[in-house]
Amino acid sequence: MPPLCPDNKDMPEKTTTEDPQNWLSQLRKLYDRAVHRFEEGHRGPETVIGREALAFLDSIGTSAQELYDFVEDWVEDGEPGFDAVAAMTDVRRTYFLTVQEGKPSDTVIPSASLPSGYAELGGYRWLPRIIAKARAKLRGELAPDIMFGCGADRPFLRSVNMEPAEFLNTVWDAGADDRLILAAVKKKAATISISPSPSGRGPG
């Protein structure tokens, strides 16, 4: 498994040679179809996303479970929208194709190993947990029962004025240095006056 680029100067460029519109249009069609199936009452990644989509999802470094979670939250909670989903997927896809050279990790990060939702960093409750989730998301190592961008992540990110994809990029750029992530969070949070404490459903 490649390291998470702890030395910033050694990180590969976040570029790929593929046509971005090709994979994005495929993702849009798949997402819209999945939303329709979910609204019809179908449940479960295999039914809602479909086995026929697995090869495509593998090629961009994501999974049926991850897309299903986004679809479920959109239908039930009204967020995240497709643009946010596509942005998060693009960061993961770029990391997968550049850092991991298109080779998936064989590691799975279980939920029990993540920091508690009550853990704090720099006075920000939830930050240690979402950092760990973001690193696992970048590497494609999230356990099926854990979602980056869940109903607890989103309020936290709003409270510090960051988009989910922006946070993923921040974690990528920071490598193993949590201090750089904290500095970026503080900088963005300074532009608003909302408490950094998250709210929302579930532990995420």
C-alpha positions in Angstrom: 0.0 0.0 0.0 1.5 3.4 -0.9 2.1 5.9 1.9 -0.2 8.9 2.1 2.5 11.1 0.8 3.8 12.4 4.1 6.4 14.5 2.4 4.5 17.1 0.3 7.3 17.7 -2.1 7.2 14.0 -3.1 3.5 13.9 -3.9 2.6 13.2 -7.5 0.6 15.8 -9.4 -3.1 15.5 -9.2 -3.6 15.0 -12.9 -4.8 12.2 -15.1 -4.7 11.6 -18.9 -8.3 10.4 -19.1 -11.2 12.4 -20.5 -12.9 13.8 -17.4 -16.3 14.1 -19.1 -16.4 10.4 -20.0 -16.3 9.1 -16.4 -18.3 12.0 -15.1 -21.2 11.4 -17.5 -21.2 7.7 -16.7 -21.3 8.5 -13.0 -24.2 11.0 -13.6 -26.3 8.4 -15.5 -25.6 5.8 -12.8 -26.4 8.1 -10.0 -29.7 9.3 -11.6 -30.7 5.7 -12.2 -29.9 4.8 -8.6 -31.9 7.7 -7.3 -34.9 6.6 -9.4 -34.6 3.0 -8.1 -34.3 4.1 -4.5 -37.3 6.4 -4.9 -39.3 3.4 -6.3 -38.6 1.5 -3.0 -35.6 -0.6 -3.9 -33.0 -1.0 -1.2 -29.4 -2.3 -1.0 -26.3 -1.5 -3.1 -26.6 -4.5 -5.4 -30.2 -3.7 -6.3 -30.1 0.1 -6.4 -26.7 0.4 -8.0 -26.6 -2.8 -10.0 -23.9 -5.4 -10.6 -23.4 -4.0 -14.1 -21.9 -0.9 -12.6 -19.2 -2.6 -10.5 -16.5 -2.6 -13.2 -17.0 1.1 -13.9 -17.0 2.0 -10.1 -13.8 -0.1 -9.6 -12.1 1.8 -12.5 -12.6 5.1 -10.6 -11.7 3.8 -7.2 -15.1 3.8 -5.6 -17.8 1.2 -4.7 -21.4 0.4 -5.0 -21.8 0.9 -1.2 -20.3 4.4 -1.3 -22.5 5.5 -4.1 -25.5 3.9 -2.5 -24.9 5.8 0.8 -24.8 9.1 -1.2 -28.0 8.2 -3.0 -29.8 7.2 0.2 -28.8 10.4 2.0 -29.9 12.5 -1.0 -33.3 10.9 -1.2 -33.9 10.9 2.6 -32.0 14.1 3.7 -31.7 16.2 0.5 -27.9 16.2 0.7 -25.3 15.8 -0.6 -26.2 16.7 -4.1 -24.7 15.2 -7.2 -22.1 18.0 -7.6 -20.7 17.3 -4.1 -20.7 13.6 -4.8 -18.9 14.1 -8.1 -16.3 16.4 -6.5 -15.6 13.8 -3.7 -15.4 11.0 -6.3 -13.0 13.0 -8.4 -10.6 13.5 -5.5 -10.7 9.8 -4.7 -10.4 8.9 -8.4 -7.4 11.1 -8.9 -5.7 9.7 -5.8 -6.4 6.2 -7.0 -5.0 6.7 -10.5 -2.0 8.8 -9.4 -0.8 7.7 -6.0 -2.1 4.2 -6.1 -1.5 3.8 -9.8 -4.9 2.2 -10.3 -4.2 -0.5 -7.8 -6.8 -0.8 -4.9 -5.6 -1.2 -1.3 -6.2 -4.6 0.3 -6.7 -2.9 3.7 -10.1 -2.1 5.3 -10.3 0.3 8.2 -12.9 -0.9 10.6 -15.2 1.5 12.3 -13.9 0.5 15.7 -10.4 1.7 14.9 -11.6 5.3 14.1 -11.3 8.0 16.7 -14.4 8.7 18.8 -16.8 11.3 17.6 -16.0 13.1 20.9 -12.3 13.3 20.3 -11.0 16.8 19.7 -8.1 18.4 17.9 -7.4 22.1 18.4 -10.8 22.5 20.1 -12.7 20.9 17.2 -14.8 18.0 18.3 -15.2 15.4 15.4 -12.0 16.6 13.6 -9.8 13.6 14.5 -12.6 11.2 13.3 -13.2 13.0 10.0 -9.5 13.2 9.3 -9.2 9.4 9.8 -12.2 8.9 7.6 -10.9 11.2 4.9 -7.5 9.3 4.8 -9.4 6.0 4.5 -11.6 7.5 1.8 -8.6 8.7 -0.2 -7.1 5.2 -0.1 -10.4 3.4 -0.7 -10.1 1.7 2.7 -13.4 2.6 4.4 -15.4 -0.3 5.9 -18.8 -0.7 4.3 -20.5 0.7 7.4 -18.6 3.9 7.4 -19.3 6.8 5.1 -17.2 9.9 4.4 -19.6 12.8 4.0 -22.3 11.3 6.3 -25.0 13.1 8.2 -22.5 14.0 11.0 -19.6 15.0 8.7 -21.6 17.5 6.7 -22.7 19.7 9.7 -19.1 19.7 10.9 -17.7 20.7 7.5 -20.4 23.5 7.2 -19.4 24.7 10.6 -15.8 25.3 9.4 -16.9 26.5 5.9 -15.4 23.6 4.0 -16.8 21.4 1.3 -16.3 17.6 1.6 -14.0 17.5 -1.5 -12.1 20.5 -0.3 -11.5 18.7 3.0 -10.3 15.6 1.2 -7.8 17.7 -0.8 -6.7 19.3 2.4 -6.0 16.0 4.0 -4.2 14.8 0.8 -2.0 17.9 0.8 -1.2 17.6 4.5 -0.1 14.0 4.3 0.5 12.7 7.8 0.7 16.1 9.4 -2.5 16.8 11.3 -1.2 20.2 12.2 -1.5 21.3 8.6 -5.1 20.1 8.5 -5.9 21.9 11.7 -4.4 25.1 10.4 -6.4 24.9 7.2 -9.6 24.2 9.2 -8.9 27.2 11.5 -8.3 29.5 8.5 -11.6 28.6 6.9 -13.5 28.6 10.2 -12.3 32.1 10.9 -14.5 33.4 8.1 -17.7 32.4 9.9 -19.0 32.5 13.4 -20.6 29.1 13.8 -19.5 26.7 16.5 -17.3 23.9 15.2 -19.3 21.2 17.2 -21.1 19.0 14.7 -24.7 18.0 14.9 -26.8 15.6 12.8 -27.7 12.0 12.7 -25.6 9.0 13.7 -21.9 8.6 14.6 -20.8 8.3 11.0 
